[in-house]
Amino acid sequence: MDDERGSDILPTAGLAPSRSMRARFLHEVAEAGLRSDPGSRVPVTEADLEALPAAAQRYLRFMRVVGRPRVWSFRARWTGAFRRRPDQPWRPCEAWQYDSRLGIARIFHMRLRYGFVMLLVRDTYMRGQGRMLGRILDTFSVVDEANVKIDTGELVTYLNDAILFAPSMVLGPEATWTAVDDGSFDVALTDHGRTVTARVFVDERGAVTDFSTTDRYVEDPAHPKEMVQARWSTPVEGWIIVDGRPVARGGKAVWHLPGGDFAYAAFSLADAGIEFDVAPASPSTALPAPAADHVQGAPR
């Protein structure tokens, strides 16, 4: 299929890192009024896992949460590709995100080129409210959504982030873990009176292979601009070790629609670019580049 009419082939060349995007992102995180004092840093113990489903315990041990304090934030940089509809070509993109469990917050910035112009997308969830904002040249708004459906979708996306990178962020009274079978479990997260739920699939080691939820909404292909509830999944493509912790190396985001499955995003960590327990107003000017190794036997 010709690339201009849509293709399942991802672009091989990505966007060069943008210092201005990074600066805007760090500034907005610093100005968001997020908490920076995590309080007690008591390590997670085996006793904290005893009441959880067997598959969840296997997963948390694979993620090496025991013996470490609960992660209270992380910051990451991504490279990848994105498209809005199945008939569109993939566009290379760059993304930054900051997640915090101190009040449950998520700030995500993505930039991608459309023709000769750059589109900057911001997804946020703070103080129980979500917002999706897309601006051409960071000046002209083309998308600006803030409603209950966005609130729900952003909260379950935060849950997805935690499961793939820092599960101790949801290892507390705000989350409920429920047994399904030996290869999966359900996890529910409550914030500001709203509860979202996902099913997590794991292999024999406990490594996540997929995350699936129906608590997200997508534009109905048959009725543009109408948001409908649909199943959303994020199959994982391998694991690496960063700062002694397994984290998802990358994966895809897929909508499961009546007309067929639609993969619309594919991301990979840029140069193992993830930091844990980072203050929202951190003075650092660059992410470190810790050594990263593939986890033995990780899914590819």
Residue pairs with C-beta under 8 A, 6 or more apart in sequence:
1 7
1 8
3 9
3 89
4 89
5 87
5 89
6 83
6 85
6 86
6 87
6 88
6 89
7 89
7 90
8 263
9 90
10 80
10 81
10 90
10 266
11 81
11 90
11 91
11 92
13 92
14 79
14 80
14 81
14 92
14 93
14 94
15 79
15 92
15 93
15 94
15 111
15 112
15 113
17 77
17 94
17 270
18 94
18 111
21 94
21 96
21 109
21 111
21 120
22 77
22 96
24 109
24 138
25 96
25 98
25 107
25 109
26 282
28 107
28 109
28 122
29 75
29 98
29 107
29 280
29 281
30 280
30 281
32 105
32 107
32 126
32 280
34 100
34 102
34 103
34 105
34 126
34 280
35 100
35 102
35 103
35 280
36 102
36 279
36 280
36 281
37 102
38 69
38 70
38 72
38 73
38 102
38 277
41 69
41 70
42 69
43 66
43 67
43 68
43 69
44 60
44 65
44 66
44 67
44 68
44 69
44 70
44 168
44 171
45 66
45 67
46 66
48 66
48 171
49 56
49 57
49 60
49 61
49 66
50 57
52 60
52 177
52 185
53 177
53 178
53 179
53 180
53 185
54 179
54 182
55 179
55 180
55 181
55 182
55 183
55 184
55 185
55 202
55 206
56 177
56 179
56 185
56 187
56 200
58 202
58 205
58 206
59 167
59 185
59 200
59 202
59 206
59 207
59 208
60 66
60 167
60 171
60 206
61 206
62 202
62 205
62 206
62 207
62 246
63 167
63 206
63 245
63 246
64 244
64 245
64 246
65 167
65 168
65 171
68 168
69 168
70 101
70 168
70 169
70 171
70 172
71 101
71 166
71 168
71 169
71 276
71 277
72 100
72 101
72 102
72 169
72 277
73 98
73 99
73 100
73 101
73 102
73 276
73 277
73 278
73 279
73 280
74 98
74 99
74 165
74 166
74 274
74 275
74 276
74 277
74 278
75 96
75 97
75 98
75 274
75 275
75 278
75 282
75 287
76 96
76 97
76 165
76 269
76 273
76 274
76 275
77 94
77 95
77 96
77 269
77 270
77 271
77 273
77 274
77 287
78 93
78 94
78 95
78 96
78 97
78 110
78 267
78 268
78 269
78 270
78 273
79 92
79 93
79 94
79 95
79 267
79 268
79 270
80 92
80 93
80 95
80 250
80 265
80 266
80 267
80 268
81 90
81 91
81 92
81 93
81 265
81 266
82 90
82 91
82 93
82 110
82 112
82 264
82 265
82 266
83 89
83 90
83 91
83 264
83 265
84 264
85 221
85 262
85 264
86 221
86 260
86 262
90 266
91 112
91 113
91 114
92 112
92 113
93 110
93 111
93 112
94 110
94 111
94 112
94 270
95 108
95 109
95 110
95 111
95 267
96 108
96 109
97 106
97 107
97 108
97 109
97 161
98 105
98 106
98 107
98 278
98 280
99 105
99 106
99 107
99 158
99 161
99 162
99 165
99 166
99 169
100 106
100 280
101 162
101 169
101 170
103 126
103 127
104 125
104 155
104 158
104 174
104 191
105 124
105 125
105 126
105 127
105 158
106 123
106 124
106 125
106 126
106 154
106 157
106 158
106 161
107 122
107 123
107 124
107 126
108 122
108 123
108 124
108 157
109 120
109 121
109 122
110 120
110 121
110 123
111 118
111 119
111 120
111 121
112 118
112 119
112 121
113 119
114 136
117 136
117 137
118 136
118 137
118 138
119 134
119 135
119 136
119 142
120 134
120 135
120 137
120 138
121 132
121 133
121 134
121 143
122 131
122 132
122 133
122 134
122 135
123 130
123 131
123 132
123 133
123 154
123 157
124 130
124 131
124 133
124 154
125 131
125 151
125 154
125 155
125 157
125 158
127 192
128 151
128 191
128 192
128 193
128 194
129 146
129 151
130 146
130 150
130 151
130 152
130 153
130 154
130 155
131 144
131 145
131 146
131 150
131 154
132 143
132 144
132 145
132 146
132 150
132 154
133 141
133 143
133 144
133 145
134 141
134 142
134 143
134 144
135 141
135 142
136 142
149 217
149 227
149 229
150 217
151 194
152 194
152 196
152 215
152 216
152 217
153 215
153 216
153 217
155 189
155 191
155 194
155 196
155 215
156 189
156 196
156 197
156 198
156 213
156 215
156 216
156 232
157 216
158 189
159 170
159 187
159 189
159 196
159 198
159 213
160 198
160 211
160 213
160 234
162 169
162 170
163 170
163 187
163 198
163 200
163 208
163 211
164 208
164 211
164 234
164 236
164 247
164 248
164 251
165 247
165 248
165 274
166 245
166 276
170 187
170 189
174 189
174 190
174 191
175 187
175 188
175 189
175 190
176 187
176 188
176 190
177 185
177 186
177 187
178 185
178 186
178 187
178 188
179 185
180 186
180 199
183 201
183 202
183 203
184 199
184 200
184 201
184 202
185 199
185 200
185 202
186 197
186 198
186 199
186 200
187 197
187 198
187 200
188 195
188 196
188 197
188 198
189 195
189 196
189 197
196 213
196 215
197 213
197 215
198 211
198 212
198 213
198 215
199 211
199 212
199 213
200 208
200 210
200 211
201 208
201 209
201 210
201 211
201 212
202 208
202 209
203 209
203 299
205 297
207 236
207 239
207 246
207 295
207 298
207 299
208 236
208 248
209 235
209 236
209 299
210 233
210 234
210 235
210 236
211 233
211 234
211 236
212 231
212 232
212 233
213 231
213 232
213 233
214 229
214 230
214 231
214 232
215 229
216 229
216 230
216 232
217 227
217 228
217 229
217 230
218 227
218 228
218 230
218 232
218 255
218 257
219 225
219 226
219 227
219 228
220 226
220 227
220 228
221 257
221 259
230 255
230 256
230 257
231 255
231 256
232 253
232 254
232 255
232 256
233 253
233 254
233 256
234 251
234 252
234 253
234 254
235 251
235 252
235 254
236 248
236 249
236 250
236 251
236 299
237 248
237 249
237 250
237 251
237 252
237 268
237 299
237 300
238 248
238 249
238 250
238 294
238 295
238 298
238 299
238 300
239 246
239 247
239 248
239 249
239 294
239 295
239 298
239 299
240 246
240 247
240 249
240 269
240 272
240 292
240 293
240 294
240 295
241 247
241 292
241 293
241 295
242 269
242 272
242 274
242 290
242 292
243 275
243 276
243 290
245 276
246 295
247 269
247 274
248 269
249 268
249 269
249 294
249 298
250 266
250 267
250 268
250 269
251 266
251 267
252 263
252 265
252 266
252 267
253 263
253 264
253 265
253 266
253 267
254 261
254 262
254 263
254 264
255 261
255 262
255 264
256 262
271 287
271 289
272 289
272 290
272 291
272 292
273 287
273 289
274 287
275 287
275 288
278 284
